[in-house]
Amino acid sequence: ILAASQIPSQGWLETAALDLCSRTEATIGSIPFHKEETGQIVKALITGEKSGIPENIKEAFRDSGASHILALSGLHLGIIYGILRSLLLFIGNSSKAEGIKSTFIVLVCGFYMLATGSGPSIIRAFTFIIIGEYARFRKYKMSLSIVLMSALMIQMILSPTCVTEIGFQLSYAAVAGIAFIFPILQEFWPGDRNDDTFMTKCARWIWDSAAISISCQITTGPLAYIYFRSFPVHFILTNIIAIPLCGIIIPSVLLTILLHSIGWCPEIITRASELLITAISEA
Protein backbone atom coordinates (compact mmCIF):
# COMPACT_ATOMS: atom_id res chain seq x y z
CA ILE A 1 0.00 0.00 0.00
CA LEU A 2 2.82 2.41 0.89
CA ALA A 3 4.27 2.03 -2.60
CA ALA A 4 0.91 2.38 -4.35
CA SER A 5 1.41 6.05 -5.08
CA GLN A 6 4.61 5.24 -6.95
CA ILE A 7 2.91 2.80 -9.38
CA PRO A 8 1.97 4.54 -12.64
CA SER A 9 -1.05 2.35 -13.42
CA GLN A 10 -3.87 2.31 -10.89
CA GLY A 11 -4.97 -0.97 -9.37
CA TRP A 12 -8.60 -1.71 -8.60
CA LEU A 13 -8.18 -0.75 -4.94
CA GLU A 14 -6.70 2.65 -5.74
CA THR A 15 -9.36 3.21 -8.41
CA ALA A 16 -12.09 2.39 -5.88
CA ALA A 17 -10.51 4.70 -3.31
CA LEU A 18 -10.25 7.61 -5.76
CA ASP A 19 -13.83 6.99 -6.89
CA LEU A 20 -15.00 7.21 -3.27
CA CYS A 21 -13.05 10.45 -2.89
CA SER A 22 -14.77 11.90 -5.98
CA ARG A 23 -18.18 10.88 -4.65
CA THR A 24 -17.35 12.44 -1.29
CA GLU A 25 -16.38 15.71 -2.98
CA ALA A 26 -19.67 15.65 -4.90
CA THR A 27 -21.60 15.06 -1.67
CA ILE A 28 -19.79 17.94 0.02
CA GLY A 29 -20.63 20.16 -2.95
CA SER A 30 -24.33 19.36 -2.53
CA ILE A 31 -24.48 20.24 1.18
CA PRO A 32 -26.44 23.51 1.55
CA PHE A 33 -23.89 25.59 3.43
CA HIS A 34 -24.71 29.31 3.65
CA LYS A 35 -21.21 30.30 2.55
CA GLU A 36 -19.69 28.88 -0.62
CA GLU A 37 -16.18 28.82 0.87
CA THR A 38 -17.36 26.55 3.69
CA GLY A 39 -17.81 23.64 1.30
CA GLN A 40 -14.38 24.30 -0.22
CA ILE A 41 -12.71 24.27 3.20
CA VAL A 42 -14.54 21.04 4.05
CA LYS A 43 -13.20 19.49 0.84
CA ALA A 44 -9.68 20.50 1.83
CA LEU A 45 -10.07 19.09 5.34
CA ILE A 46 -11.48 15.74 4.24
CA THR A 47 -10.17 15.06 0.72
CA GLY A 48 -7.23 17.44 0.38
CA GLU A 49 -8.78 19.29 -2.58
CA LYS A 50 -7.84 22.96 -2.07
CA SER A 51 -8.24 24.39 -5.58
CA GLY A 52 -11.64 25.95 -4.81
CA ILE A 53 -10.56 27.85 -1.70
CA PRO A 54 -10.35 31.61 -2.31
CA GLU A 55 -6.78 32.91 -2.32
CA ASN A 56 -7.48 35.39 0.51
CA ILE A 57 -8.49 32.51 2.81
CA LYS A 58 -5.37 30.52 1.90
CA GLU A 59 -3.30 33.63 2.59
CA ALA A 60 -4.98 34.14 5.97
CA PHE A 61 -4.26 30.54 7.02
CA ARG A 62 -0.67 30.88 5.79
CA ASP A 63 -0.04 34.17 7.61
CA SER A 64 -1.49 32.86 10.87
CA GLY A 65 0.61 29.70 10.81
CA ALA A 66 -2.38 27.39 10.32
CA SER A 67 -1.85 26.46 6.66
CA HIS A 68 -1.14 22.86 7.72
CA ILE A 69 -4.82 22.57 8.64
CA LEU A 70 -5.82 22.95 4.97
CA ALA A 71 -3.19 20.44 3.82
CA LEU A 72 -3.89 16.81 4.62
CA SER A 73 -1.35 15.72 7.17
CA GLY A 74 -0.74 13.52 10.16
CA LEU A 75 -3.10 15.77 12.13
CA HIS A 76 -6.06 14.78 9.95
CA LEU A 77 -5.22 11.08 9.78
CA GLY A 78 -4.48 11.12 13.51
CA ILE A 79 -7.97 12.47 14.24
CA ILE A 80 -9.52 9.83 11.99
CA TYR A 81 -7.41 7.20 13.76
CA GLY A 82 -8.75 8.45 17.11
CA ILE A 83 -12.33 8.28 15.84
CA LEU A 84 -11.84 4.68 14.68
CA ARG A 85 -10.24 3.69 17.98
CA SER A 86 -13.17 5.20 19.89
CA LEU A 87 -15.77 3.48 17.68
CA LEU A 88 -14.10 0.11 18.25
CA LEU A 89 -13.95 0.32 22.05
CA PHE A 90 -16.96 -2.00 22.32
CA ILE A 91 -14.87 -4.91 20.95
CA GLY A 92 -12.84 -5.08 24.14
CA ASN A 93 -9.14 -5.30 24.94
CA SER A 94 -8.34 -8.98 24.54
CA SER A 95 -5.47 -10.02 22.25
CA LYS A 96 -7.94 -11.16 19.59
CA ALA A 97 -9.93 -7.92 19.87
CA GLU A 98 -6.75 -5.83 19.59
CA GLY A 99 -5.79 -7.78 16.47
CA ILE A 100 -9.19 -7.12 14.89
CA LYS A 101 -9.04 -3.41 15.80
CA SER A 102 -5.50 -3.00 14.47
CA THR A 103 -6.30 -4.75 11.21
CA PHE A 104 -9.47 -2.73 10.65
CA ILE A 105 -7.77 0.57 11.50
CA VAL A 106 -4.81 -0.11 9.19
CA LEU A 107 -7.14 -1.09 6.32
CA VAL A 108 -9.40 1.96 6.71
CA CYS A 109 -6.48 4.39 7.11
CA GLY A 110 -4.69 2.80 4.14
CA PHE A 111 -7.82 3.17 2.01
CA TYR A 112 -8.14 6.80 3.11
CA MET A 113 -4.50 7.37 2.17
CA LEU A 114 -5.13 6.04 -1.32
CA ALA A 115 -8.36 8.02 -1.68
CA THR A 116 -6.65 11.31 -0.86
CA GLY A 117 -3.76 10.86 -3.29
CA SER A 118 -1.07 9.31 -1.08
CA GLY A 119 0.82 12.53 -0.36
CA PRO A 120 4.15 12.30 1.53
CA SER A 121 2.68 13.57 4.79
CA ILE A 122 -0.24 11.13 4.70
CA ILE A 123 2.10 8.25 3.85
CA ARG A 124 4.28 9.25 6.79
CA ALA A 125 1.28 9.28 9.12
CA PHE A 126 0.05 5.93 7.78
CA THR A 127 3.50 4.41 8.31
CA PHE A 128 3.38 5.67 11.90
CA ILE A 129 0.01 3.97 12.35
CA ILE A 130 1.28 0.65 10.97
CA ILE A 131 4.33 0.72 13.26
CA GLY A 132 2.26 1.85 16.24
CA GLU A 133 -0.43 -0.78 15.76
CA TYR A 134 2.17 -3.53 15.35
CA ALA A 135 3.90 -2.40 18.54
CA ARG A 136 0.55 -2.27 20.37
CA PHE A 137 -0.40 -5.76 19.20
CA ARG A 138 3.00 -7.18 20.15
CA LYS A 139 2.97 -5.18 23.41
CA TYR A 140 6.18 -3.33 22.55
CA LYS A 141 6.89 0.11 23.97
CA MET A 142 8.29 2.39 21.28
CA SER A 143 9.21 6.03 21.76
CA LEU A 144 8.13 8.60 19.20
CA SER A 145 11.76 9.07 18.14
CA ILE A 146 12.12 5.36 17.32
CA VAL A 147 8.85 5.35 15.39
CA LEU A 148 10.01 8.48 13.55
CA MET A 149 13.34 6.98 12.49
CA SER A 150 11.73 3.66 11.56
CA ALA A 151 9.09 5.34 9.39
CA LEU A 152 11.71 7.58 7.78
CA MET A 153 13.84 4.58 6.86
CA ILE A 154 10.86 2.63 5.47
CA GLN A 155 9.55 5.52 3.40
CA MET A 156 12.97 6.35 1.95
CA ILE A 157 13.58 2.71 1.02
CA LEU A 158 10.23 2.47 -0.75
CA SER A 159 10.57 5.84 -2.46
CA PRO A 160 14.05 7.43 -2.26
CA THR A 161 12.98 10.47 -4.32
CA CYS A 162 10.38 11.51 -1.72
CA VAL A 163 13.12 13.24 0.27
CA THR A 164 13.06 16.07 -2.30
CA GLU A 165 9.35 16.78 -1.75
CA ILE A 166 8.41 19.76 0.42
CA GLY A 167 5.55 17.90 2.10
CA PHE A 168 7.89 15.07 3.11
CA GLN A 169 10.46 17.47 4.57
CA LEU A 170 7.94 19.57 6.48
CA SER A 171 6.09 16.53 7.81
CA TYR A 172 9.18 14.84 9.22
CA ALA A 173 10.60 18.14 10.45
CA ALA A 174 7.40 18.80 12.43
CA VAL A 175 7.44 15.36 14.03
CA ALA A 176 11.17 15.71 14.78
CA GLY A 177 10.37 18.89 16.69
CA ILE A 178 7.72 17.08 18.72
CA ALA A 179 9.99 14.07 19.34
CA PHE A 180 13.19 15.86 20.30
CA ILE A 181 12.40 19.46 21.31
CA PHE A 182 8.92 19.25 22.85
CA PRO A 183 9.96 16.99 25.80
CA ILE A 184 12.59 19.59 26.77
CA LEU A 185 10.14 22.50 26.61
CA GLN A 186 7.48 20.47 28.37
CA GLU A 187 9.68 20.10 31.43
CA PHE A 188 9.94 23.88 31.82
CA TRP A 189 6.58 23.79 33.60
CA PRO A 190 7.39 23.01 37.24
CA GLY A 191 5.80 20.47 39.52
CA ASP A 192 4.50 16.93 39.31
CA ARG A 193 1.61 16.36 36.90
CA ASN A 194 0.02 13.94 39.33
CA ASP A 195 -0.32 16.70 41.93
CA ASP A 196 -1.94 19.26 39.59
CA THR A 197 -5.23 20.87 40.56
CA PHE A 198 -7.88 21.44 37.89
CA MET A 199 -6.68 24.98 37.19
CA THR A 200 -3.05 23.87 37.09
CA LYS A 201 -3.95 21.13 34.61
CA CYS A 202 -5.62 23.72 32.37
CA ALA A 203 -2.58 25.99 32.57
CA ARG A 204 -0.23 23.07 31.91
CA TRP A 205 -2.33 22.05 28.88
CA ILE A 206 -1.99 25.58 27.47
CA TRP A 207 1.77 25.44 28.00
CA ASP A 208 2.01 21.98 26.40
CA SER A 209 0.05 23.21 23.38
CA ALA A 210 2.29 26.26 23.08
CA ALA A 211 5.38 24.09 23.51
CA ILE A 212 4.28 21.79 20.68
CA SER A 213 3.74 24.80 18.40
CA ILE A 214 7.14 26.24 19.29
CA SER A 215 8.83 22.86 18.77
CA CYS A 216 7.29 22.43 15.33
CA GLN A 217 8.13 25.99 14.30
CA ILE A 218 11.77 25.58 15.35
CA THR A 219 12.15 22.66 12.96
CA THR A 220 9.77 23.67 10.16
CA GLY A 221 10.25 27.46 10.28
CA PRO A 222 13.57 27.51 8.40
CA LEU A 223 12.16 25.24 5.68
CA ALA A 224 9.01 27.36 5.38
CA TYR A 225 11.09 30.49 5.00
CA ILE A 226 13.37 28.91 2.40
CA TYR A 227 10.46 27.66 0.29
CA PHE A 228 7.79 30.32 0.89
CA ARG A 229 9.74 33.35 2.15
CA SER A 230 7.36 33.79 5.04
CA PHE A 231 7.26 33.09 8.77
CA PRO A 232 4.02 33.19 10.80
CA VAL A 233 4.24 35.42 13.85
CA HIS A 234 0.99 34.34 15.55
CA PHE A 235 1.52 30.60 15.25
CA ILE A 236 1.37 29.89 19.02
CA LEU A 237 -2.01 31.49 19.63
CA THR A 238 -3.41 30.20 16.33
CA ASN A 239 -2.49 26.58 16.97
CA ILE A 240 -3.67 26.61 20.58
CA ILE A 241 -7.11 27.46 19.18
CA ALA A 242 -7.04 25.73 15.79
CA ILE A 243 -5.74 22.27 16.65
CA PRO A 244 -8.38 21.51 19.34
CA LEU A 245 -11.01 22.93 16.97
CA CYS A 246 -9.86 20.49 14.28
CA GLY A 247 -10.47 17.65 16.70
CA ILE A 248 -14.12 18.74 16.85
CA ILE A 249 -14.57 19.91 13.26
CA ILE A 250 -13.43 16.76 11.45
CA PRO A 251 -15.82 14.38 13.33
CA SER A 252 -18.63 16.93 12.92
CA VAL A 253 -17.98 17.32 9.19
CA LEU A 254 -17.70 13.56 8.65
CA LEU A 255 -21.07 13.09 10.40
CA THR A 256 -22.60 15.82 8.22
CA ILE A 257 -21.28 14.19 5.04
CA LEU A 258 -22.47 10.74 6.10
CA LEU A 259 -25.98 11.87 7.03
CA HIS A 260 -26.30 14.02 3.91
CA SER A 261 -25.19 11.11 1.71
CA ILE A 262 -28.08 8.98 3.01
CA GLY A 263 -30.54 11.84 2.56
CA TRP A 264 -31.17 12.61 6.22
CA CYS A 265 -29.18 15.45 7.74
CA PRO A 266 -30.90 17.77 10.23
CA GLU A 267 -30.17 21.41 9.47
CA ILE A 268 -28.84 21.96 12.98
CA ILE A 269 -25.94 19.58 12.26
CA THR A 270 -25.12 21.35 8.98
CA ARG A 271 -25.25 24.74 10.67
CA ALA A 272 -23.10 23.53 13.58
CA SER A 273 -20.44 22.27 11.16
CA GLU A 274 -20.49 25.56 9.27
CA LEU A 275 -20.19 27.52 12.51
CA LEU A 276 -17.11 25.50 13.47
CA ILE A 277 -15.58 26.02 10.02
CA THR A 278 -16.21 29.76 10.33
CA ALA A 279 -14.59 29.75 13.78
CA ILE A 280 -11.41 28.10 12.53
CA SER A 281 -11.29 30.39 9.48
CA GLU A 282 -11.41 33.44 11.70
CA ALA A 283 -9.20 32.08 14.48
C-alpha positions in Angstrom: 0.0 0.0 0.0 2.8 2.4 0.9 4.3 2.0 -2.6 0.9 2.4 -4.4 1.4 6.0 -5.1 4.6 5.2 -7.0 2.9 2.8 -9.4 2.0 4.5 -12.6 -1.0 2.4 -13.4 -3.9 2.3 -10.9 -5.0 -1.0 -9.4 -8.6 -1.7 -8.6 -8.2 -0.7 -4.9 -6.7 2.7 -5.7 -9.4 3.2 -8.4 -12.1 2.4 -5.9 -10.5 4.7 -3.3 -10.2 7.6 -5.8 -13.8 7.0 -6.9 -15.0 7.2 -3.3 -13.1 10.5 -2.9 -14.8 11.9 -6.0 -18.2 10.9 -4.6 -17.3 12.4 -1.3 -16.4 15.7 -3.0 -19.7 15.6 -4.9 -21.6 15.1 -1.7 -19.8 17.9 0.0 -20.6 20.2 -3.0 -24.3 19.4 -2.5 -24.5 20.2 1.2 -26.4 23.5 1.5 -23.9 25.6 3.4 -24.7 29.3 3.6 -21.2 30.3 2.5 -19.7 28.9 -0.6 -16.2 28.8 0.9 -17.4 26.6 3.7 -17.8 23.6 1.3 -14.4 24.3 -0.2 -12.7 24.3 3.2 -14.5 21.0 4.1 -13.2 19.5 0.8 -9.7 20.5 1.8 -10.1 19.1 5.3 -11.5 15.7 4.2 -10.2 15.1 0.7 -7.2 17.4 0.4 -8.8 19.3 -2.6 -7.8 23.0 -2.1 -8.2 24.4 -5.6 -11.6 25.9 -4.8 -10.6 27.8 -1.7 -10.3 31.6 -2.3 -6.8 32.9 -2.3 -7.5 35.4 0.5 -8.5 32.5 2.8 -5.4 30.5 1.9 -3.3 33.6 2.6 -5.0 34.1 6.0 -4.3 30.5 7.0 -0.7 30.9 5.8 0.0 34.2 7.6 -1.5 32.9 10.9 0.6 29.7 10.8 -2.4 27.4 10.3 -1.9 26.5 6.7 -1.1 22.9 7.7 -4.8 22.6 8.6 -5.8 23.0 5.0 -3.2 20.4 3.8 -3.9 16.8 4.6 -1.3 15.7 7.2 -0.7 13.5 10.2 -3.1 15.8 12.1 -6.1 14.8 9.9 -5.2 11.1 9.8 -4.5 11.1 13.5 -8.0 12.5 14.2 -9.5 9.8 12.0 -7.4 7.2 13.8 -8.7 8.5 17.1 -12.3 8.3 15.8 -11.8 4.7 14.7 -10.2 3.7 18.0 -13.2 5.2 19.9 -15.8 3.5 17.7 -14.1 0.1 18.3 -13.9 0.3 22.1 -17.0 -2.0 22.3 -14.9 -4.9 21.0 -12.8 -5.1 24.1 -9.1 -5.3 24.9 -8.3 -9.0 24.5 -5.5 -10.0 22.3 -7.9 -11.2 19.6 -9.9 -7.9 19.9 -6.8 -5.8 19.6 -5.8 -7.8 16.5 -9.2 -7.1 14.9 -9.0 -3.4 15.8 -5.5 -3.0 14.5 -6.3 -4.8 11.2 -9.5 -2.7 10.7 -7.8 0.6 11.5 -4.8 -0.1 9.2 -7.1 -1.1 6.3 -9.4 2.0 6.7 -6.5 4.4 7.1 -4.7 2.8 4.1 -7.8 3.2 2.0 -8.1 6.8 3.1 -4.5 7.4 2.2 -5.1 6.0 -1.3 -8.4 8.0 -1.7 -6.6 11.3 -0.9 -3.8 10.9 -3.3 -1.1 9.3 -1.1 0.8 12.5 -0.4 4.1 12.3 1.5 2.7 13.6 4.8 -0.2 11.1 4.7 2.1 8.2 3.9 4.3 9.3 6.8 1.3 9.3 9.1 0.1 5.9 7.8 3.5 4.4 8.3 3.4 5.7 11.9 0.0 4.0 12.3 1.3 0.6 11.0 4.3 0.7 13.3 2.3 1.8 16.2 -0.4 -0.8 15.8 2.2 -3.5 15.3 3.9 -2.4 18.5 0.6 -2.3 20.4 -0.4 -5.8 19.2 3.0 -7.2 20.2 3.0 -5.2 23.4 6.2 -3.3 22.5 6.9 0.1 24.0 8.3 2.4 21.3 9.2 6.0 21.8 8.1 8.6 19.2 11.8 9.1 18.1 12.1 5.4 17.3 8.8 5.4 15.4 10.0 8.5 13.5 13.3 7.0 12.5 11.7 3.7 11.6 9.1 5.3 9.4 11.7 7.6 7.8 13.8 4.6 6.9 10.9 2.6 5.5 9.5 5.5 3.4 13.0 6.3 1.9 13.6 2.7 1.0 10.2 2.5 -0.7 10.6 5.8 -2.5 14.0 7.4 -2.3 13.0 10.5 -4.3 10.4 11.5 -1.7 13.1 13.2 0.3 13.1 16.1 -2.3 9.3 16.8 -1.7 8.4 19.8 0.4 5.5 17.9 2.1 7.9 15.1 3.1 10.5 17.5 4.6 7.9 19.6 6.5 6.1 16.5 7.8 9.2 14.8 9.2 10.6 18.1 10.5 7.4 18.8 12.4 7.4 15.4 14.0 11.2 15.7 14.8 10.4 18.9 16.7 7.7 17.1 18.7 10.0 14.1 19.3 13.2 15.9 20.3 12.4 19.5 21.3 8.9 19.3 22.9 10.0 17.0 25.8 12.6 19.6 26.8 10.1 22.5 26.6 7.5 20.5 28.4 9.7 20.1 31.4 9.9 23.9 31.8 6.6 23.8 33.6 7.4 23.0 37.2 5.8 20.5 39.5 4.5 16.9 39.3 1.6 16.4 36.9 0.0 13.9 39.3 -0.3 16.7 41.9 -1.9 19.3 39.6 -5.2 20.9 40.6 -7.9 21.4 37.9 -6.7 25.0 37.2 -3.1 23.9 37.1 -4.0 21.1 34.6 -5.6 23.7 32.4 -2.6 26.0 32.6 -0.2 23.1 31.9 -2.3 22.0 28.9 -2.0 25.6 27.5 1.8 25.4 28.0 2.0 22.0 26.4 0.0 23.2 23.4 2.3 26.3 23.1 5.4 24.1 23.5 4.3 21.8 20.7 3.7 24.8 18.4 7.1 26.2 19.3 8.8 22.9 18.8 7.3 22.4 15.3 8.1 26.0 14.3 11.8 25.6 15.3 12.2 22.7 13.0 9.8 23.7 10.2 10.2 27.5 10.3 13.6 27.5 8.4 12.2 25.2 5.7 9.0 27.4 5.4 11.1 30.5 5.0 13.4 28.9 2.4 10.5 27.7 0.3 7.8 30.3 0.9 9.7 33.3 2.1 7.4 33.8 5.0 7.3 33.1 8.8 4.0 33.2 10.8 4.2 35.4 13.9 1.0 34.3 15.6 1.5 30.6 15.3 1.4 29.9 19.0 -2.0 31.5 19.6 -3.4 30.2 16.3 -2.5 26.6 17.0 -3.7 26.6 20.6 -7.1 27.5 19.2 -7.0 25.7 15.8 -5.7 22.3 16.6 -8.4 21.5 19.3 -11.0 22.9 17.0 -9.9 20.5 14.3 -10.5 17.6 16.7 -14.1 18.7 16.8 -14.6 19.9 13.3 -13.4 16.8 11.4 -15.8 14.4 13.3 -18.6 16.9 12.9 -18.0 17.3 9.2 -17.7 13.6 8.6 -21.1 13.1 10.4 -22.6 15.8 8.2 -21.3 14.2 5.0 -22.5 10.7 6.1 -26.0 11.9 7.0 -26.3 14.0 3.9 -25.2 11.1 1.7 -28.1 9.0 3.0 -30.5 11.8 2.6 -31.2 12.6 6.2 -29.2 15.4 7.7 -30.9 17.8 10.2 -30.2 21.4 9.5 -28.8 22.0 13.0 -25.9 19.6 12.3 -25.1 21.3 9.0 -25.3 24.7 10.7 -23.1 23.5 13.6 -20.4 22.3 11.2 -20.5 25.6 9.3 -20.2 27.5 12.5 -17.1 25.5 13.5 -15.6 26.0 10.0 -16.2 29.8 10.3 -14.6 29.7 13.8 -11.4 28.1 12.5 -11.3 30.4 9.5 -11.4 33.4 11.7 -9.2 32.1 14.5 
